């Protein structure tokens, strides 16, 4: 089987996470970030998400509020066993599209 045929077969069997799971994981990531960094971000919404099958990764762009100001963040979650583990939580710099570190 060619590589492209294998990739097509994998893609056909790839089960995407439903929106409700992505929303829950995004909210959990904000809470975990708050606990780790002693911050008080409030999850507002998922702006976009990308899913990768192997390894199972969720890349989520979300909006969270801090002191009444909305900000966007890029979160990377990797599935380990039955649950997702946060690998990174980075603010998106307004106007430049670049990120600063976690």
Phi, psi and omega in degrees: 000134181288162179299317181294322177294320177296316179298321177297318180295318179297315181299321180298326183268357183289119179263115180282146176291138177289160181306321182298322178292317180298315177299315179297317180293323178296315179297319178296321179296320177297315179297318178297318177299316178302316181295318182288322187253005181053048178247176181227049176294146177243118179298132178250306182193161171273128178272314178202163176210150175231139181240140176237140185276309187235111350291161183289109183230140169246124171252118186238131168259124184228163174250132175225153184252139176228120182053040178082354181260124177283140176221154179255146182224149175251125183240136176244123179239135179243133181280125176235112185068234183266356184227162178271142178243133181285124177263325179206154178214102188235135175289144172269131181283125183298134174085341183251338182077358179265166184246154169250163189289165180272000000 
